[in-house]
């Protein structure tokens, strides 16, 4: 669960690299608090991401559904960025 929090934090803050996420666990107080002072190696973070791709998809789909149920989306405009 803690590594999932780290992955979501990275997603929200545009940090995709496992090595950069590892660095955040050492220097960023917000991440240190979120991780409960645990520091994962970049390899552990990368393996977690690789082994749980389907879980991430499920979590993000549930998040979108929850936001829709709470009426947080205006559903007025949809844009896709292909870059």
C-alpha positions in Angstrom: 0.0 0.0 0.0 2.8 2.4 0.8 4.5 1.9 -2.6 1.1 2.6 -4.2 1.0 5.9 -2.4 4.5 6.7 -3.7 3.5 5.8 -7.2 0.3 8.0 -7.1 2.4 10.8 -5.6 4.8 10.5 -8.5 2.0 10.5 -11.0 0.4 13.6 -9.5 3.8 15.4 -9.4 5.0 14.3 -12.8 7.8 12.1 -11.4 8.0 9.0 -13.5 11.5 7.7 -12.8 12.0 5.1 -10.1 15.3 6.7 -9.3 13.8 10.1 -8.9 11.0 8.7 -6.7 13.8 7.1 -4.6 15.5 10.5 -4.3 12.2 12.0 -3.2 12.0 9.5 -0.3 15.3 10.9 1.0 14.8 14.7 0.5 11.1 15.6 0.4 9.4 15.9 3.8 6.0 15.3 2.2 7.1 12.0 0.8 8.9 11.0 3.9 5.7 11.5 5.9 3.7 9.7 3.2 6.0 6.8 3.3 6.2 6.7 7.1 9.9 7.2 6.9 10.5 4.1 4.9 13.0 4.4 2.0 12.6 2.0 -0.9 15.4 1.3 -3.3 14.7 2.3 -7.0 14.8 -1.4 -8.0 12.0 -2.2 -5.5 9.9 0.7 -6.8 10.5 -0.4 -10.4 9.6 -4.0 -9.6 6.5 -3.0 -7.8 5.4 -0.9 -10.8 6.1 -3.8 -13.2 4.3 -6.4 -11.2 1.2 -4.4 -10.5 0.3 -2.7 -13.8 -3.2 -4.1 -13.8 -3.8 -3.0 -10.2 -2.8 0.6 -11.1 -5.2 0.6 -14.0 -8.0 -0.6 -11.6 -7.1 2.0 -9.0 -7.2 4.9 -11.5 -10.4 3.7 -13.0 -12.0 3.6 -9.6 -10.7 7.1 -8.9 -12.3 8.4 -12.1 -15.6 6.7 -11.2 -15.5 8.2 -7.7 -14.9 11.7 -9.1 -17.8 11.2 -11.6 -20.1 10.0 -8.7 -19.1 13.1 -6.6 -19.8 15.3 -9.7 -16.3 16.6 -9.8 -16.2 16.5 -13.6 -18.1 19.0 -15.7 -18.2 16.6 -18.6 -18.3 19.5 -21.0 -15.0 19.1 -22.8 -12.7 16.2 -23.4 -9.2 16.7 -24.8 -6.5 14.3 -25.7 -2.9 15.3 -25.9 -0.8 13.0 -28.1 2.6 14.3 -27.2 
